[in-house]
Each structure stands twice: as structure tokens, then as C-alpha cells.
């Protein structure tokens, strides 16, 4: 476990948060949600961790590192900007990061958004969705004590996916993204990360809004493979 880290005190079954495989004291690798690297020094109090197997603790390390670059480079607040300059840029100077830097340069450009110049990245949407799925699965396990089952779906304004059917997503909603229906998550450090969630335990469903650095926001769901007909019909009442 990284140094200077304090974590939430919560008891979990000894199973991996992603695949559900049984763990022992020796095989239990704690996974930070979101990854530890998102939290600069001075912002590492009461971090959330969940139990993970070796595979689901290490196989996404490169994904975590590179996704931090995208989110921090957007520069939505000073914490993101400072950490990008101090840590991320120095990491990109490493020899093993050269190919990534080259691809990053080719796929990034500035554009006007609401009268301001913003850095925009053209990236593989599957890459983005896998990272966000990892965070959503971690939070689901943290609040339910079991791995998520069914579909894990997410989208973001900052990372637009032209292949995503937003109308279909809206059909699956229960009008639960309004603030008065959602519970504030356990993180108290909104400069780095905060989340709001709604647990539909009767239907094995979970809705969450993730916010990184006070500006990069994702909306995600854990949904059973088949929703009950009454839930689908209720959702359609709120269709625009």
C-alpha cells in the first residue's frame, strides 16, 4: 500500500471487487477507488479501498496512469493543474512513455468552449469506458459488499462517444439523477474527487455521478441484464 495513505475503515468479504474470486491475507491486494495517483500529497485522507485479486489490481495500472493525464490536463482546477505540472509531465519524460507522448500530441487540440480555449483529446472511447467502469465497480462493491453484475454503462460530456445511444440510456433512467434523490459519497475532498449515488437494491441497480477535480464529470449505471417491465415503463414517463 502506498505511503502517506489513510483509508476508510470498512469490513468486506474476502473476495475480489471485480470477479468475486475468494482471497486470502496473502492474495488480497487493496485497490484504491479511484486510483491512488489521482490524489496529490495533502489530499490523501480517508481514501476508499476495496479487496482485489492480483489480476484486477495490476492489469489496469497503465490505464490508470494514462487516464490521469487526460483528466488532469483539462485543468478544471488548480489542484489538477499543479499536479499535472509537478508529477504527470515528469512521468511523461521517461523513456517508456515516449510513444504515449507522441500519440497524445497527435490526438490533442485546442478548441473554444463557452468562449474559452480548452484542451481536447481524441481518444479511444473503449479506453475511457474501461477506466470509468473500474471506478464504478469499486464504488458498487464498497457500498454493497459484492461484485457488480450485469451492464456497467457510463458517459461524459468531456469524453463524447458518438456511438452511444443517449435516448436508450434515458429510457433506463428512473429520474434518479436529481440531487434530492442521491446520497453524497464518503469522500470529503471535492477538490480531487466526489461522487453521488443511488442504490436500487431491490433491482440490483446502482446509479452514480463521478466528479474529478471539480469539472470532469461522468454519469454511470450498474444495471441487471434484464430490467423488470414496470421499471422500464416508469422510466419512459420521464423521457424528453
MARDRENDO-918281 format. One line per field, with one value per residue: x, y, z of N, C-alpha, C, CB in turn. Coordinates in Angstrom, 1 decimal, decimal comma, m for minus. Glycine has a CB too. Example, Ala and Ser with C-alpha at 12.3 -4.5 7.8 and 13.67 -1.06 7.14 Angstrom:
// MARDRENDO-918281
npx [13,2 12,8];
npy [m5,7 m2,2];
npz [7,8 7,1];
capx [12,3 13,7];
capy [m4,5 m1,1];
capz [7,8 7,1];
cpx [13,2 12,9];
cpy [m3,3 0,0];
cpz [7,8 7,9];
cbpx [11,3 14,1];
cbpy [m4,5 m0,6];
cbpz [9,0 5,7];
This chain:
// MARDRENDO-918281
npx [0,8 0,5 2,6 1,8 m0,9 m4,3 m7,1 m10,6 m12,4 m13,8 m15,4 m15,1 m16,2 m13,9 m13,2 m12,6 m13,3 m14,1 m14,2 m15,0 m13,5 m12,3 m10,3 m7,2 m5,3 m2,8 m3,2 m4,8 m5,1 m5,2 m7,3 m7,4 m10,0 m11,1 m8,0 m4,9 m3,0 m4,4 m4,6 m2,9 m0,2 m1,3 m3,9 m4,8 m6,4 m8,5 m9,0 m10,8 m10,6 m10,8 m11,1 m9,0 m8,1 m4,9 m4,8 m6,9 m5,9 m3,5 m3,6 m4,7 m2,9 m1,4 m3,5 m4,7 m2,6 m2,3 m4,9 m5,1 m3,5 m5,1 m7,4 m6,3 m4,9 m6,9 m7,4 m9,3 m9,3 m7,0 m5,7 m5,6 m4,1 m1,6 m0,7 m0,5 1,6 3,7 4,0 2,8 3,9 6,7 6,7 6,0 8,3 9,8 11,6 10,1 7,7 7,6 6,3 3,7 3,5 3,9 1,7 m0,3 0,2 m0,5 m3,2 m4,4 m5,9 m6,7 m9,7 m12,5 m14,6 m17,4 m16,4 m13,8 m10,5 m9,9 m8,2 m8,6 m9,0 m8,7 m9,6 m9,6 m12,8 m13,4 m11,3 m11,6 m14,1 m13,5 m11,8 m13,5 m15,5 m14,1 m13,8 m16,5 m17,3 m15,8 m16,9 m19,5 m19,0 m18,0 m20,2 m22,0 m20,9 m20,4 m19,5 m20,3 m23,0 m24,2 m24,9 m22,5 m22,5 m21,5 m21,1 m19,9 m19,7 m17,3 m15,9 m17,0 m19,0 m19,7 m21,0 m22,7 m26,0 m27,9 m30,6 m31,6 m30,3 m31,5 m34,1 m33,7 m33,3 m34,5 m35,4 m33,5 m31,3 m31,5 m30,5 m31,8 m32,5 m30,3 m27,4 m24,7 m21,4 m18,7 m16,3 m14,6 m13,1 m13,5 m12,0 m10,4 m11,9 m15,3 m18,4 m21,8 m24,5 m27,0 m28,7 m30,4 m31,4 m33,4 m33,6 m31,1 m29,5 m27,5 m26,7 m24,5 m22,8 m19,8 m17,2 m14,3 m11,8 m13,4 m14,8 m14,6 m16,8 m18,6 m21,4 m22,8 m24,0 m24,9 m26,5 m29,0 m29,0 m31,5 m34,1 m36,9 m40,2 m42,0 m40,2 m39,0 m41,2 m41,9 m39,7 m39,9 m41,8 m40,5 m39,2 m37,7];
npy [m1,2 2,3 4,9 7,4 7,2 7,1 5,1 4,4 2,8 m0,2 m3,2 m6,0 m8,8 m11,4 m11,3 m10,7 m7,4 m7,2 m9,7 m11,5 m13,7 m15,8 m14,6 m14,7 m13,6 m13,3 m13,1 m10,9 m7,9 m4,6 m2,3 1,0 3,4 6,2 5,5 5,6 7,5 9,7 11,4 14,0 14,9 15,8 15,5 13,0 11,8 9,5 7,6 5,5 2,0 m1,3 m4,9 m6,8 m9,1 m10,3 m10,0 m8,1 m6,0 m5,2 m5,2 m3,0 m0,8 0,7 1,8 3,4 5,3 6,6 7,6 9,5 11,5 12,6 13,6 15,4 17,1 18,6 20,6 21,6 22,7 24,2 22,3 20,1 21,2 21,9 19,4 18,1 19,5 19,1 16,3 14,6 15,6 15,2 12,4 11,7 12,2 10,0 7,3 5,1 6,2 7,6 6,8 7,0 9,8 10,8 9,9 11,2 13,8 13,9 13,4 15,5 18,7 22,3 24,0 26,2 26,6 27,7 30,3 30,1 28,8 25,4 22,4 19,5 16,0 13,5 10,3 6,8 5,5 3,2 2,8 4,9 4,2 1,8 2,5 4,1 2,3 0,6 2,3 2,6 0,0 m0,4 1,4 0,4 m2,1 m1,2 m0,1 m2,2 m4,6 m6,7 m8,0 m6,1 m7,0 m7,7 m5,0 m2,4 0,9 4,1 7,7 10,8 14,4 15,6 13,6 12,7 10,2 9,2 7,0 6,2 5,5 7,8 8,3 5,8 5,3 7,2 6,1 4,1 5,3 6,3 8,8 9,5 11,0 13,5 15,8 15,6 13,0 11,5 10,2 11,7 10,8 9,1 10,5 13,4 15,3 17,4 18,8 17,1 14,6 13,7 12,0 11,1 9,0 6,4 3,8 1,1 m1,3 m3,3 m3,9 m4,6 m2,6 0,4 3,8 6,4 9,5 10,8 13,0 14,6 16,7 18,9 19,3 17,5 15,3 12,2 10,1 7,2 3,8 0,7 m2,0 m4,6 m7,4 m7,7 m5,6 m5,2 m5,1 m3,1 m1,2 m0,2 0,9 2,9 4,6 5,6 7,5 9,8 10,6 12,8];
npz [0,0 m0,8 0,7 3,2 3,3 4,2 4,9 4,4 7,0 6,7 6,8 4,6 2,6 1,9 m1,0 m4,5 m5,8 m8,4 m9,9 m8,0 m7,0 m4,4 m1,7 0,1 3,1 2,0 m0,8 m1,1 m2,6 m2,1 m3,7 m4,8 m5,0 m6,5 m8,5 m6,6 m7,5 m8,4 m6,3 m5,0 m2,7 0,5 0,0 0,6 2,6 4,2 2,1 m0,3 m0,4 m1,9 m1,7 m3,9 m6,5 m7,8 m10,6 m11,1 m9,8 m10,8 m13,7 m14,8 m14,4 m16,2 m17,7 m15,7 m15,2 m17,6 m18,0 m16,1 m17,1 m19,2 m17,7 m15,8 m17,5 m18,6 m16,8 m14,8 m12,2 m9,8 m8,4 m10,1 m12,2 m11,0 m10,1 m12,5 m13,7 m11,9 m11,4 m13,5 m16,0 m15,6 m15,4 m17,9 m19,3 m19,1 m20,6 m21,4 m21,9 m24,2 m26,7 m26,0 m25,4 m28,0 m29,3 m27,9 m28,4 m31,1 m31,0 m29,7 m29,3 m29,3 m28,6 m28,8 m26,1 m24,7 m25,0 m24,0 m24,5 m24,6 m23,9 m25,8 m26,1 m28,5 m28,1 m27,6 m27,1 m25,9 m24,2 m22,4 m21,2 m20,0 m17,9 m16,3 m15,8 m14,0 m11,7 m11,1 m10,6 m8,3 m6,4 m6,3 m5,1 m2,7 m1,5 m1,5 m0,9 m2,6 m5,9 m8,9 m11,1 m14,4 m16,7 m17,1 m17,5 m18,9 m19,4 m20,6 m20,8 m21,4 m22,6 m25,2 m26,8 m29,9 m30,7 m28,8 m27,6 m26,5 m26,1 m25,6 m23,2 m21,6 m21,4 m19,6 m17,2 m14,0 m13,3 m11,4 m11,2 m10,1 m7,5 m5,0 m4,8 m4,6 m2,7 m1,0 m1,6 0,3 0,2 1,2 0,0 m2,3 m4,1 m5,4 m5,8 m5,9 m5,3 m6,1 m5,3 m6,0 m4,8 m6,0 m4,5 m4,6 m7,2 m8,0 m9,0 m9,6 m9,5 m10,3 m10,0 m11,0 m10,1 m11,0 m9,9 m9,7 m12,1 m14,3 m15,3 m14,9 m15,6 m14,4 m14,6 m13,0 m14,2 m14,2 m16,4 m17,5 m17,2 m15,0 m16,4 m15,3 m14,4 m16,6 m18,0 m16,2 m16,3 m18,9 m18,7 m18,0 m20,2 m22,5];
capx [0,0 1,4 2,8 1,0 m2,3 m5,2 m8,2 m11,9 m12,4 m15,0 m15,2 m15,6 m15,9 m12,6 m13,4 m12,2 m14,4 m14,4 m14,5 m15,6 m12,7 m12,0 m8,9 m6,6 m4,5 m1,6 m3,6 m5,7 m4,4 m6,2 m7,4 m7,9 m11,1 m10,3 m6,6 m4,1 m2,3 m5,2 m4,6 m1,6 0,1 m2,2 m5,2 m4,9 m7,1 m9,7 m9,2 m11,5 m10,0 m11,6 m10,2 m8,8 m7,1 m3,7 m5,1 m7,6 m5,2 m2,3 m3,7 m5,1 m2,0 m1,1 m4,7 m4,8 m1,6 m2,6 m6,2 m4,8 m3,0 m6,3 m8,2 m5,5 m4,5 m8,0 m7,1 m10,5 m9,0 m5,6 m5,1 m5,3 m3,1 m0,4 m0,2 m0,1 2,9 4,7 4,1 2,5 4,8 7,9 6,5 5,9 9,6 10,5 11,9 9,0 6,5 7,8 5,3 2,4 3,6 3,8 0,2 m1,0 0,4 m1,2 m4,6 m4,9 m6,0 m7,4 m11,0 m13,3 m15,8 m18,0 m15,6 m12,5 m9,7 m9,8 m7,5 m9,5 m8,3 m9,4 m9,1 m10,4 m13,9 m13,4 m10,3 m12,2 m15,2 m12,9 m11,3 m14,7 m16,1 m13,3 m14,2 m17,9 m17,3 m15,2 m17,8 m20,6 m18,6 m17,8 m21,5 m22,9 m20,1 m20,4 m19,2 m21,4 m23,4 m25,0 m24,2 m21,9 m22,6 m21,1 m20,8 m19,4 m19,8 m16,0 m15,4 m18,2 m18,9 m20,7 m21,7 m23,6 m27,4 m28,3 m32,0 m31,8 m29,8 m32,5 m35,2 m33,3 m33,3 m35,7 m35,4 m32,8 m30,0 m31,7 m29,7 m32,5 m32,7 m29,0 m26,7 m23,4 m20,5 m17,9 m15,1 m14,8 m12,2 m14,1 m11,0 m9,9 m12,9 m16,5 m19,4 m23,2 m25,0 m28,4 m28,7 m31,7 m31,1 m34,5 m33,4 m29,7 m29,0 m26,7 m26,5 m23,5 m22,2 m18,4 m16,7 m12,9 m11,2 m14,5 m15,1 m14,7 m17,9 m19,2 m22,6 m22,7 m25,0 m24,8 m27,9 m29,1 m29,1 m32,9 m34,8 m38,3 m41,0 m42,5 m39,2 m38,8 m42,4 m41,8 m38,6 m40,4 m42,7 m39,6 m38,4 m37,8];
capy [0,0 3,5 5,6 8,6 6,9 6,7 4,6 4,2 1,6 m0,9 m4,7 m6,5 m10,2 m11,6 m11,6 m9,6 m6,5 m7,2 m11,0 m12,3 m14,8 m15,8 m14,1 m14,9 m12,5 m13,2 m12,7 m9,8 m6,7 m3,5 m1,4 2,3 3,9 6,0 5,1 6,4 8,5 10,9 12,2 14,6 15,0 16,8 15,2 11,6 11,4 8,6 7,1 4,2 0,8 m2,5 m6,0 m7,2 m10,2 m9,8 m9,6 m6,9 m4,9 m4,7 m5,2 m1,6 0,2 1,6 2,5 4,4 6,3 7,4 8,4 10,7 12,6 13,2 14,3 16,5 18,1 19,5 21,7 22,2 23,5 24,4 21,1 19,3 21,9 21,8 18,1 17,8 20,1 18,6 14,9 14,0 15,9 14,5 11,0 11,6 12,4 8,7 6,7 4,2 7,0 8,3 6,5 7,6 11,2 11,1 9,7 12,2 15,1 13,8 13,3 16,6 20,0 23,3 24,4 27,2 26,1 28,8 31,4 29,8 27,8 24,2 21,3 18,4 14,8 12,4 9,1 5,6 5,5 1,9 3,0 5,7 3,5 0,7 3,1 4,6 1,0 0,2 3,1 2,3 m1,3 m0,3 2,0 m0,6 m3,1 m0,5 0,1 m3,4 m5,8 m7,8 m7,5 m5,7 m7,9 m7,0 m4,0 m1,2 1,9 5,4 8,6 12,1 15,5 15,9 12,5 12,3 9,0 9,4 5,7 5,9 5,8 8,6 8,1 4,5 5,4 7,9 5,2 3,2 6,1 6,4 10,2 9,4 11,9 14,7 15,8 15,2 11,5 10,9 10,4 12,2 9,7 9,2 11,4 14,8 16,1 17,7 19,4 16,0 13,7 13,5 11,3 10,9 7,7 6,0 2,3 0,5 m2,7 m4,2 m4,3 m4,9 m1,5 1,4 5,0 7,2 10,6 10,9 14,3 14,7 18,0 19,9 19,7 16,4 14,5 11,1 9,5 5,7 2,8 m0,7 m2,4 m6,0 m7,7 m7,5 m4,8 m5,5 m4,3 m1,9 m0,1 0,4 1,8 4,1 5,4 6,2 8,7 11,0 10,8 14,2];
capz [0,0 m0,8 1,9 3,4 2,9 5,2 4,2 5,1 7,8 6,4 6,6 3,4 2,4 1,3 m2,4 m5,4 m6,0 m9,8 m10,4 m6,9 m6,6 m2,9 m1,4 1,4 3,5 1,1 m2,2 m1,1 m3,0 m2,0 m4,9 m4,5 m5,8 m7,8 m8,2 m5,6 m8,2 m8,5 m5,0 m4,6 m1,3 1,2 m0,4 0,7 3,8 4,1 0,7 m0,3 m1,0 m1,9 m2,0 m5,3 m6,8 m8,4 m11,9 m11,2 m9,1 m11,6 m15,1 m15,3 m13,9 m17,4 m18,0 m14,6 m15,4 m18,8 m17,9 m15,2 m18,0 m19,8 m16,8 m15,2 m18,5 m18,9 m15,9 m14,3 m11,0 m9,6 m7,9 m11,3 m13,0 m10,3 m10,1 m13,9 m14,0 m11,0 m11,4 m14,7 m17,0 m15,3 m15,7 m19,4 m19,8 m19,0 m21,9 m21,7 m22,1 m25,4 m27,7 m25,5 m25,6 m29,4 m29,7 m27,2 m29,2 m32,4 m30,8 m28,8 m30,0 m28,6 m29,2 m28,0 m25,3 m23,9 m25,0 m23,5 m25,2 m23,8 m24,5 m26,1 m26,5 m29,2 m27,5 m27,8 m26,1 m25,1 m23,2 m21,3 m20,6 m19,1 m16,7 m15,5 m15,3 m12,9 m10,6 m10,8 m9,9 m7,0 m5,6 m6,1 m4,1 m1,4 m0,9 m1,5 m0,4 m3,6 m7,2 m9,7 m12,1 m15,4 m17,6 m16,5 m18,6 m18,4 m20,4 m20,1 m21,8 m21,8 m23,4 m26,0 m27,6 m31,0 m30,9 m27,7 m27,8 m25,3 m25,9 m24,9 m21,8 m20,8 m21,2 m18,5 m16,0 m13,1 m12,9 m10,1 m11,2 m9,3 m6,3 m3,8 m4,7 m4,5 m1,5 m1,2 m1,3 1,5 0,0 1,7 m0,7 m3,6 m5,0 m6,2 m6,2 m5,1 m6,1 m5,6 m5,8 m5,7 m4,7 m6,1 m4,1 m5,0 m8,6 m8,2 m9,8 m8,9 m10,3 m9,7 m10,7 m10,6 m10,5 m10,8 m9,9 m9,8 m13,5 m15,3 m14,7 m15,6 m15,1 m14,7 m14,1 m13,0 m14,5 m14,5 m17,9 m17,9 m16,2 m14,9 m17,2 m14,6 m14,2 m18,0 m18,2 m15,3 m16,9 m20,1 m18,3 m17,9 m21,5 m23,1];
cpx [0,9 1,5 1,9 m0,5 m3,1 m6,5 m9,5 m11,8 m13,8 m14,6 m15,9 m15,4 m14,6 m12,7 m13,0 m13,5 m14,9 m15,0 m15,1 m14,8 m12,4 m10,5 m8,5 m5,8 m3,3 m2,0 m4,5 m4,9 m5,4 m6,1 m8,0 m9,0 m11,4 m8,8 m5,8 m3,5 m3,1 m5,1 m3,2 m1,4 m0,8 m3,6 m5,5 m5,5 m8,3 m10,0 m10,0 m10,7 m11,0 m10,7 m10,2 m7,8 m5,9 m4,0 m5,8 m7,0 m4,1 m2,6 m4,1 m4,1 m1,7 m2,3 m4,9 m3,9 m1,9 m3,9 m6,0 m4,3 m4,2 m7,1 m7,5 m5,2 m5,7 m8,0 m8,3 m10,4 m7,5 m4,9 m4,7 m4,1 m1,7 0,2 0,2 1,3 4,0 5,0 3,9 3,5 6,2 7,8 6,5 7,3 10,4 10,6 10,7 7,7 6,5 6,7 4,0 2,4 3,3 2,3 m0,6 m0,9 m0,4 m2,7 m5,2 m4,9 m6,8 m8,7 m11,6 m14,5 m16,2 m17,1 m14,2 m11,8 m9,5 m9,0 m8,5 m8,6 m9,2 m8,9 m10,1 m11,5 m13,9 m12,4 m10,8 m13,2 m14,6 m12,4 m12,5 m15,4 m15,4 m13,7 m15,6 m18,0 m16,8 m16,2 m19,0 m20,2 m18,5 m19,1 m22,4 m22,2 m20,1 m20,1 m20,5 m21,7 m24,3 m24,2 m23,7 m21,7 m22,2 m21,0 m20,5 m19,5 m18,3 m15,4 m16,6 m18,0 m20,1 m21,5 m22,7 m25,0 m27,9 m29,8 m32,3 m31,4 m30,9 m33,7 m34,9 m33,3 m34,6 m35,9 m34,6 m31,5 m30,3 m31,1 m30,5 m32,8 m31,4 m28,3 m25,3 m22,4 m19,6 m16,7 m15,5 m13,9 m12,6 m13,1 m10,4 m11,0 m14,1 m17,5 m20,7 m23,7 m26,4 m28,4 m30,1 m31,5 m32,1 m34,3 m31,9 m29,1 m28,4 m26,5 m25,5 m23,1 m20,8 m17,9 m15,2 m12,5 m12,2 m14,8 m15,3 m15,7 m18,4 m20,4 m22,6 m23,8 m24,5 m26,3 m27,9 m29,3 m30,5 m33,6 m36,3 m39,2 m41,6 m41,5 m39,0 m40,0 m42,3 m40,8 m39,1 m41,3 m41,8 m38,9 m38,7 m38,6];
cpy [1,2 4,2 6,8 8,4 6,5 6,2 4,5 2,8 0,9 m2,3 m5,2 m8,0 m10,3 m12,1 m10,4 m8,7 m6,7 m8,6 m11,9 m13,5 m14,7 m15,4 m14,6 m13,6 m12,2 m12,7 m11,5 m8,5 m5,6 m2,5 m0,1 2,7 5,3 5,7 6,1 7,6 9,8 11,9 12,7 14,6 16,1 16,5 13,7 11,1 10,6 8,2 5,7 3,2 m0,4 m3,7 m6,4 m8,3 m9,6 m9,3 m8,3 m5,7 m4,3 m4,5 m3,8 m0,5 1,2 2,4 3,7 5,6 7,2 8,2 9,6 11,8 13,3 14,1 15,5 17,5 19,1 20,7 22,4 23,0 23,5 23,2 20,2 19,9 21,7 20,4 17,6 18,3 19,4 17,1 14,2 14,3 15,2 13,0 10,7 11,7 11,0 8,1 5,8 4,9 7,7 8,1 7,1 9,1 11,6 10,9 10,7 13,5 15,1 13,9 14,5 17,9 21,0 23,7 25,4 26,5 27,2 30,0 31,3 28,7 26,6 23,2 20,1 17,2 13,9 11,1 7,9 5,5 4,3 2,1 3,8 4,9 2,4 1,3 3,5 3,4 0,5 1,0 2,8 1,0 m1,2 0,3 1,1 m1,6 m2,5 m0,4 m1,1 m4,6 m7,0 m7,2 m7,1 m6,8 m7,2 m6,0 m2,9 m0,2 3,3 6,4 10,0 13,2 15,7 14,8 11,9 11,1 9,0 8,1 5,3 6,4 6,5 8,4 6,8 4,5 6,1 7,0 4,3 4,0 6,1 7,8 10,3 10,2 13,2 14,7 15,3 13,7 10,8 11,1 10,8 11,1 10,0 10,1 12,8 15,8 16,4 18,3 18,3 15,1 13,7 12,6 11,3 9,6 7,4 4,5 1,7 m1,0 m3,7 m4,7 m4,6 m3,8 m0,4 2,5 5,8 8,3 10,8 12,3 14,4 16,1 19,1 20,3 18,6 15,4 13,4 10,6 8,0 5,0 1,4 m1,2 m3,9 m6,2 m7,5 m6,7 m5,2 m4,6 m3,0 m0,8 0,6 1,3 3,0 5,1 6,2 7,4 10,0 11,3 12,1 14,1];
cpz [0,0 0,5 2,0 3,0 4,1 4,5 5,1 5,8 7,5 6,2 5,3 3,4 1,7 m0,2 m3,3 m5,8 m7,5 m10,2 m9,3 m6,5 m5,1 m2,8 0,0 1,8 2,6 m0,3 m2,2 m1,4 m2,9 m3,2 m4,5 m5,5 m5,6 m7,4 m7,4 m6,3 m8,5 m7,4 m4,7 m3,1 m0,7 0,9 m0,3 2,0 3,5 2,7 0,8 m1,0 m0,9 m2,1 m3,4 m5,5 m7,6 m9,8 m12,0 m10,3 m10,0 m13,1 m15,7 m14,9 m15,0 m17,7 m17,0 m14,9 m16,5 m18,7 m17,0 m16,1 m18,6 m18,9 m16,2 m16,2 m18,8 m18,0 m15,3 m13,0 m10,8 m9,1 m9,1 m12,0 m12,3 m10,3 m11,5 m14,2 m13,2 m11,2 m12,8 m15,8 m16,8 m15,6 m17,2 m20,0 m19,8 m20,4 m22,3 m22,1 m23,5 m26,5 m27,3 m25,7 m27,1 m29,8 m29,1 m27,9 m30,5 m32,2 m30,0 m29,6 m29,1 m29,3 m28,3 m27,4 m24,4 m23,8 m24,5 m24,3 m24,2 m24,6 m24,6 m26,6 m27,4 m28,8 m27,8 m26,7 m25,3 m24,0 m22,0 m20,5 m19,6 m17,8 m15,7 m15,0 m14,0 m11,6 m10,1 m10,1 m8,5 m6,0 m5,3 m5,0 m2,8 m0,7 m0,7 m1,0 m1,3 m5,0 m8,0 m10,8 m13,1 m16,2 m16,7 m17,6 m18,1 m19,6 m19,8 m21,2 m22,3 m22,7 m24,2 m26,8 m28,6 m31,2 m29,8 m27,9 m26,5 m25,1 m25,2 m23,5 m21,0 m20,5 m19,9 m17,2 m15,3 m12,6 m11,5 m10,1 m10,5 m8,0 m5,1 m3,7 m4,4 m3,2 m1,8 m0,8 m0,1 1,4 0,5 0,9 m2,1 m4,6 m5,9 m6,7 m5,3 m6,0 m5,3 m6,1 m5,4 m5,8 m4,9 m5,8 m4,5 m6,4 m9,0 m9,1 m9,0 m9,9 m9,6 m10,6 m10,1 m11,0 m10,0 m10,9 m10,3 m11,2 m14,5 m14,7 m15,6 m14,9 m15,4 m14,0 m14,0 m13,1 m14,7 m15,9 m18,4 m16,8 m16,2 m15,7 m16,6 m14,5 m15,6 m18,3 m17,4 m15,9 m18,1 m19,8 m18,3 m19,2 m22,0 m24,4];
cbpx [m1,0 0,8 4,3 1,6 m2,3 m5,6 m7,9 m13,1 m12,2 m15,7 m15,8 m14,9 m17,1 m11,7 m14,9 m11,6 m13,9 m13,2 m13,3 m16,9 m11,4 m12,3 m8,9 m5,6 m4,0 m0,9 m4,3 m6,4 m3,8 m5,9 m8,3 m6,7 m12,4 m10,4 m5,9 m3,1 m1,8 m6,7 m5,1 m1,5 1,6 m1,8 m5,5 m3,5 m7,5 m10,9 m7,9 m12,8 m8,6 m12,7 m10,7 m8,3 m7,8 m2,6 m6,0 m9,0 m4,6 m1,2 m4,7 m6,5 m0,8 m0,6 m5,9 m4,5 m0,2 m2,7 m7,2 m3,7 m2,1 m7,2 m8,7 m4,3 m4,1 m9,4 m6,3 m11,6 m9,8 m5,4 m6,1 m6,5 m3,4 m0,5 m1,3 m1,1 2,9 4,3 3,2 1,1 5,0 8,3 5,2 5,0 10,4 9,8 13,1 8,8 6,2 9,1 5,2 2,2 4,9 4,6 m0,2 m0,5 1,9 m0,8 m4,9 m4,0 m6,7 m6,5 m11,9 m13,7 m15,4 m18,3 m16,2 m12,6 m8,4 m11,2 m6,3 m10,6 m7,7 m9,3 m8,9 m9,5 m15,2 m13,0 m9,1 m12,9 m16,1 m11,8 m10,5 m15,6 m16,1 m11,8 m14,1 m18,8 m16,5 m13,9 m18,3 m20,9 m17,2 m17,2 m22,2 m23,4 m20,7 m21,8 m18,5 m21,1 m24,1 m26,2 m25,3 m20,5 m24,0 m19,8 m22,0 m17,9 m20,3 m15,1 m14,8 m18,6 m19,1 m20,1 m20,7 m23,1 m28,2 m27,9 m32,7 m31,0 m28,5 m33,0 m35,4 m32,0 m32,9 m35,7 m36,8 m32,4 m29,5 m33,2 m29,2 m33,9 m33,2 m28,1 m26,7 m23,1 m19,6 m17,5 m14,6 m14,5 m10,8 m15,3 m9,9 m8,9 m12,4 m17,2 m19,0 m24,1 m24,1 m29,5 m28,0 m32,3 m30,9 m35,8 m34,0 m29,5 m30,2 m25,4 m27,9 m22,3 m23,1 m17,5 m17,5 m12,1 m10,1 m14,1 m14,1 m13,3 m19,1 m18,1 m23,9 m21,3 m26,3 m24,1 m28,5 m30,3 m28,6 m33,6 m34,7 m38,8 m42,2 m43,1 m37,9 m38,7 m43,7 m41,5 m37,4 m41,2 m43,3 m38,7 m38,8 m36,4];
cbpy [0,0 4,5 6,0 9,8 5,7 7,8 3,2 4,3 1,9 m0,3 m5,4 m5,9 m10,9 m12,5 m12,0 m10,1 m5,1 m6,9 m11,7 m12,7 m14,9 m17,1 m12,6 m16,2 m12,7 m14,5 m13,9 m9,6 m6,8 m2,7 m2,1 3,4 3,0 7,2 5,0 5,6 8,0 10,5 11,4 16,0 15,3 18,2 15,7 11,0 12,6 9,4 6,9 4,5 0,5 m2,4 m7,3 m5,9 m11,3 m11,0 m10,7 m7,1 m5,4 m5,7 m6,2 m1,4 m0,5 0,8 1,6 3,8 5,6 6,5 7,5 10,4 12,0 12,1 13,4 16,0 17,4 18,8 22,7 21,2 22,9 25,5 20,3 19,2 23,3 22,3 17,1 18,4 21,6 18,8 14,2 14,4 17,4 14,7 10,5 12,6 13,4 7,8 5,8 3,2 8,0 8,0 5,0 7,3 11,8 10,1 8,3 12,4 15,2 12,5 12,0 16,8 19,9 24,5 23,3 28,5 24,8 28,3 32,5 29,4 28,3 23,7 20,9 18,8 14,0 12,7 9,2 4,3 5,7 0,7 3,8 6,9 2,8 0,0 4,4 5,4 0,0 0,4 4,6 2,3 m2,3 0,5 3,4 m1,3 m3,7 0,8 1,2 m3,6 m6,2 m8,6 m8,6 m4,4 m9,1 m6,4 m3,4 m1,5 2,0 5,4 8,8 12,0 16,8 16,0 11,4 13,5 7,7 9,8 4,6 6,5 4,6 10,0 8,2 3,4 6,2 9,1 4,3 2,5 7,5 5,4 10,7 8,0 12,0 15,0 17,2 16,0 11,0 11,3 9,0 13,5 9,4 7,9 11,4 14,9 15,5 18,6 20,1 15,1 12,2 14,8 9,8 12,2 6,6 6,6 1,8 0,7 m2,7 m3,6 m3,2 m6,3 m0,9 0,8 5,7 6,3 11,9 9,8 15,4 13,8 18,1 21,2 20,6 15,7 15,4 9,9 10,2 5,2 2,9 m1,3 m1,7 m6,6 m9,1 m8,9 m3,3 m5,5 m5,1 m2,3 m0,8 m0,7 1,0 3,7 4,6 5,2 8,5 10,8 9,7 14,8];
cbpz [1,2 m1,8 2,0 2,7 1,9 6,3 3,7 4,1 9,3 5,2 7,8 2,1 1,7 2,1 m2,7 m6,7 m5,8 m10,7 m10,9 m7,3 m7,4 m2,3 m1,5 1,4 4,9 1,0 m2,8 0,3 m4,4 m0,7 m6,0 m4,5 m5,5 m8,7 m9,5 m4,9 m9,5 m8,7 m3,8 m5,2 m1,0 0,7 m1,8 0,6 4,6 4,7 0,0 m1,2 m0,3 m3,0 m1,1 m6,1 m7,7 m8,5 m12,6 m10,7 m7,8 m11,4 m15,6 m14,7 m13,4 m18,6 m17,9 m13,3 m15,6 m20,1 m17,4 m14,2 m19,1 m20,4 m15,6 m14,5 m19,7 m18,6 m16,6 m14,2 m9,8 m8,6 m7,0 m12,1 m13,1 m8,8 m9,6 m14,9 m13,6 m9,6 m10,5 m15,2 m17,0 m13,8 m15,1 m20,0 m19,0 m18,1 m21,9 m20,6 m21,0 m26,1 m27,8 m24,0 m25,1 m30,2 m29,3 m25,7 m29,5 m33,1 m30,2 m27,6 m31,4 m28,3 m29,5 m28,8 m24,5 m22,5 m24,3 m22,0 m25,7 m23,4 m23,7 m27,1 m25,3 m30,8 m26,0 m27,8 m26,8 m26,0 m23,8 m22,0 m21,6 m19,8 m17,0 m16,4 m16,4 m13,2 m11,0 m12,0 m10,8 m7,1 m6,2 m7,5 m4,5 m1,7 m1,7 m2,8 0,9 m3,6 m8,0 m10,4 m11,5 m14,8 m18,6 m15,8 m19,2 m17,6 m21,4 m19,5 m21,2 m20,6 m22,6 m26,9 m26,7 m32,2 m31,0 m26,4 m28,2 m25,4 m27,3 m25,6 m21,7 m21,6 m22,4 m18,7 m16,3 m12,0 m12,7 m9,9 m12,6 m9,2 m6,1 m3,8 m6,0 m5,7 m0,7 m0,4 m2,5 1,9 m1,4 3,2 m0,7 m3,4 m4,2 m5,4 m6,3 m4,7 m6,3 m5,9 m5,3 m6,6 m3,4 m7,6 m2,6 m4,8 m9,5 m8,8 m10,6 m8,4 m10,6 m9,3 m10,5 m11,2 m9,8 m11,8 m11,0 m9,1 m14,0 m15,5 m14,4 m15,6 m15,6 m14,2 m14,9 m11,7 m15,7 m13,7 m18,1 m18,2 m16,6 m13,4 m17,8 m13,2 m13,7 m19,1 m17,9 m13,9 m17,3 m21,0 m16,9 m16,7 m22,5 m23,3];
